[in-house]
Each structure stands twice: as C-alpha cells, then as structure tokens.
Amino acid sequence: MKRLLGLSLIAAFMSVVQSGCALQGTTPPSTYYMLDAVSTTQSVSGLEGIAFGVGPIAVVDYLDRPQIVTRMLGSEVAVNEEHRWVGPIREAIIRVLVNEIAVQTGSASVYAFPWPPAAPIDMKVLARVGRFDADETGLARLEVQWWLQRDDEVLEVRRGVYEARALDSTYSARVVALNDVLSQFARAIVTEVAAVTD
C-alpha cells in the first residue's frame, strides 16, 4: 500500500511539472527595442566649442520599467510583456540626447551623466520626463520639464511637448516616432543654448 501511494505521489508530481513546462513553452518570446538618434546634420552653428553635460534626467515611475507602455483611452495604460526596451529607459533617453546634441551642434564634447570629474562642462541639461509613450493610434508624445545650468546657476527653465506620428501601428514604428520626439527635444535644447550664449 505504501509503495502504491508513493508511486501515485510521484506520478502526480511529474504531471504538475510537465504541465508547468507546457505552459512555459507557450509563452511568446519578447522583442527588444533600442532608441536611436535620428539627426544626421548640424542644425545650429556657433556651439562647436561648448562642452555639454546631459543629465541627470528623471523619468515618471510608470515609464521606469523594461516593458514598453502604450497610452490607451482616457487614463488607461497598457504594459506589454512581449515588447521591451533593451535597457533602462532613463539611460536610453540620455544616450540619444547626447548623440543628438553632438550632431546638431557639431560639438565633440557632449557627456552623459555621470560625466568624468575632469570634464570641462560649460552647459548642463537637466530634465524631468512626465510622459514618453505612444498611444493606440501611433501618436508618440514627450512631455518634459527641462532647464539649462551653467556652474550652479540655472539659466532657463522650460516645459516642452513634442509629438510625432508613427507610420503604422507596429511597435517598431512607434519606437521610430519616439526617436523623432527626442530629436525635436534636442533641437529645442540647442536652440535655447544658442540664445543664452549669443
């Protein structure tokens, strides 16, 4: 009797393990996306000799996750487990802005926070991102408060809203549109820097 009971327990355990493996096997693989700079030409002249420091940049909590967030109707958001950022979104935004500012200004000295202690930073760009997502229709939107700082002096504080329409409803197209709004944001930054250093 004990032997039969033991065999029954083993069989039940194996059945649970096999069921779990079967469920795991049906989970779709995740697709990973990376934000990229899109600018290829200089948009503002006279800033080639300025050293920029980009960051810190704060990101609202609902965006600070690996999954890509989609804005739904009203105040609803969807978090998709199958479509993810390749790395932390905050670091990706800083990386793209560094590349965008370098291209748009022609400056060879654009540093991501935290920059080397010996880096001769002339202008710091700091920001708080309140929204950075695309909705169901493919409209990408960036809402951000940002400011320029020279040494310990805050020069300008701005709020910006930037939008771009994805070519279709795929996640790849939405990421391209999000790249576009970051490029617009970078253009606003370099335009303001040109104004305060003129």
C-alpha positions as CSV (number, residue, x, y, z in Angstrom):
1,M,0.0,0.0,0.0
2,K,2.8,2.4,0.9
3,R,4.5,1.6,-2.3
4,L,1.4,2.3,-4.4
5,L,0.8,5.6,-2.5
6,G,4.4,6.6,-3.2
7,L,4.1,5.8,-6.9
8,S,0.9,7.8,-7.1
9,L,2.5,10.9,-5.5
10,I,5.4,10.7,-7.9
11,A,3.1,10.4,-10.9
12,A,1.1,13.4,-9.6
13,F,4.3,15.4,-9.2
14,M,5.5,14.6,-12.7
15,S,2.1,15.6,-14.1
16,V,2.4,19.0,-12.4
17,V,6.0,19.5,-13.7
18,Q,5.0,18.6,-17.2
19,S,2.0,20.9,-17.2
20,G,4.2,23.8,-16.0
21,C,6.8,23.1,-18.7
22,A,4.0,23.0,-21.3
23,L,2.7,26.4,-20.1
24,Q,6.2,27.9,-20.2
25,G,6.6,26.6,-23.7
26,T,3.6,28.6,-24.9
27,T,4.9,31.9,-23.7
28,P,5.8,34.1,-26.7
29,P,9.4,35.4,-26.8
30,S,9.9,39.0,-26.0
31,T,11.0,41.5,-28.7
32,Y,13.5,44.1,-27.6
33,Y,13.8,47.7,-28.9
34,M,16.5,50.4,-28.7
35,L,16.1,54.1,-29.0
36,D,18.4,55.8,-31.5
37,A,19.4,59.3,-32.6
38,V,18.0,60.3,-36.0
39,S,19.7,63.6,-36.8
40,T,22.4,63.5,-39.4
41,T,23.3,67.2,-39.9
42,Q,24.2,70.2,-37.8
43,S,21.2,72.4,-37.1
44,V,22.8,75.3,-35.1
45,S,26.2,76.9,-35.7
46,G,28.4,78.6,-33.2
47,L,28.2,75.9,-30.5
48,E,31.0,73.7,-31.7
49,G,33.3,74.7,-28.8
50,I,30.8,74.2,-26.0
51,A,31.1,71.2,-23.7
52,F,27.6,69.8,-22.7
53,G,26.7,67.7,-19.8
54,V,23.4,65.8,-20.2
55,G,21.6,64.6,-17.1
56,P,20.5,63.7,-14.6
57,I,17.1,63.0,-16.2
58,A,14.2,61.8,-14.0
59,V,11.5,59.7,-15.5
60,V,8.0,59.3,-14.1
61,D,7.5,56.0,-12.3
62,Y,5.1,54.4,-14.7
63,L,7.7,54.6,-17.5
64,D,10.6,53.4,-15.4
65,R,10.2,49.7,-16.4
66,P,11.6,47.3,-19.0
67,Q,8.2,46.9,-20.8
68,I,7.0,49.4,-23.4
69,V,4.0,51.4,-22.2
70,T,1.1,52.3,-24.6
71,R,-1.4,55.1,-23.8
72,M,-4.9,53.8,-24.1
73,L,-8.2,55.7,-24.0
74,G,-8.7,58.1,-21.0
75,S,-6.2,57.5,-18.2
76,E,-5.6,53.8,-19.0
77,V,-2.2,52.5,-20.0
78,A,-1.1,49.1,-21.3
79,V,2.1,47.4,-20.2
80,N,3.2,44.8,-22.8
81,E,5.3,42.0,-21.5
82,E,6.3,40.9,-25.1
83,H,7.7,44.3,-26.2
84,R,10.5,45.6,-24.0
85,W,13.3,48.2,-24.0
86,V,16.8,46.7,-24.3
87,G,18.0,48.7,-21.3
88,P,16.8,51.2,-18.7
89,I,14.7,53.9,-20.4
90,R,16.3,56.7,-18.5
91,E,19.8,55.8,-19.7
92,A,18.5,55.4,-23.3
93,I,17.0,58.9,-23.3
94,I,20.3,60.4,-22.1
95,R,22.2,58.4,-24.6
96,V,20.0,59.6,-27.5
97,L,20.1,63.2,-26.3
98,V,23.9,63.1,-26.1
99,N,24.2,61.8,-29.7
100,E,21.5,64.3,-30.9
101,I,23.2,67.3,-29.3
102,A,26.6,66.3,-30.6
103,V,25.3,66.0,-34.2
104,Q,23.1,69.1,-34.1
105,T,25.8,71.4,-32.6
106,G,28.9,69.8,-34.0
107,S,30.4,69.7,-30.5
108,A,32.9,66.9,-29.8
109,S,32.4,67.4,-26.1
110,V,29.0,66.1,-25.1
111,Y,28.9,63.9,-21.9
112,A,26.3,61.7,-20.4
113,F,25.7,61.9,-16.6
114,P,27.7,61.0,-14.6
115,W,30.5,62.5,-16.7
116,P,34.2,62.3,-15.8
117,P,35.3,64.6,-12.9
118,A,37.8,66.3,-15.1
119,A,35.3,67.0,-17.9
120,P,35.1,70.8,-18.6
121,I,31.3,71.2,-18.6
122,D,30.1,74.5,-19.9
123,M,26.4,73.8,-20.1
124,K,24.3,71.2,-18.2
125,V,21.0,70.0,-19.4
126,L,18.7,68.5,-16.8
127,A,15.1,67.3,-17.2
128,R,12.0,65.6,-15.7
129,V,10.1,63.4,-18.2
130,G,6.4,63.3,-17.4
131,R,5.3,61.4,-20.4
132,F,7.1,59.4,-23.1
133,D,4.9,56.9,-24.9
134,A,2.8,56.3,-28.0
135,D,-1.0,55.8,-28.0
136,E,-3.1,53.2,-29.8
137,T,-3.2,55.3,-32.9
138,G,0.6,55.6,-33.1
139,L,0.9,59.1,-31.9
140,A,4.1,59.4,-29.9
141,R,4.3,62.2,-27.3
142,L,7.0,63.6,-25.0
143,E,6.1,65.9,-22.1
144,V,9.2,67.2,-20.3
145,Q,10.3,70.0,-18.0
146,W,13.9,70.9,-18.6
147,W,16.4,73.5,-17.6
148,L,19.9,74.7,-18.5
149,Q,22.5,75.2,-15.8
150,R,25.9,76.8,-16.0
151,D,28.1,76.0,-13.0
152,D,25.5,76.4,-10.2
153,E,23.3,79.0,-12.0
154,V,20.0,78.0,-13.5
155,L,19.7,79.9,-16.8
156,E,16.4,78.8,-18.3
157,V,13.5,76.6,-17.2
158,R,11.2,75.3,-19.9
159,R,8.3,72.9,-20.5
160,G,8.0,71.2,-23.8
161,V,5.5,68.9,-25.6
162,Y,6.8,67.1,-28.7
163,E,4.7,64.8,-30.9
164,A,5.3,62.5,-33.9
165,R,3.0,60.1,-35.8
166,A,4.1,56.5,-36.4
167,L,3.8,55.2,-39.9
168,D,1.8,52.3,-38.7
169,S,0.6,50.6,-35.5
170,T,3.6,48.3,-35.0
171,Y,5.8,48.7,-32.0
172,S,8.8,49.2,-34.3
173,A,7.1,52.2,-35.9
174,R,6.1,53.6,-32.5
175,V,9.8,53.4,-31.4
176,V,10.8,55.3,-34.6
177,A,8.2,58.0,-33.7
178,L,9.6,58.2,-30.1
179,N,13.1,58.7,-31.6
180,D,11.6,61.6,-33.6
181,V,10.2,63.4,-30.5
182,L,13.6,63.1,-28.7
183,S,15.2,64.6,-31.8
184,Q,12.7,67.5,-31.5
185,F,13.6,67.9,-27.9
186,A,17.3,68.0,-28.6
187,R,16.6,70.7,-31.2
188,A,14.8,72.8,-28.7
189,I,17.7,72.4,-26.3
190,V,20.4,73.5,-28.7
191,T,18.3,76.4,-29.9
192,E,17.9,77.7,-26.4
193,V,21.6,77.2,-25.7
194,A,22.4,79.3,-28.8
195,A,20.1,82.0,-27.5
196,V,21.6,82.2,-24.0
197,T,25.2,82.1,-25.2
198,D,24.8,84.6,-28.1
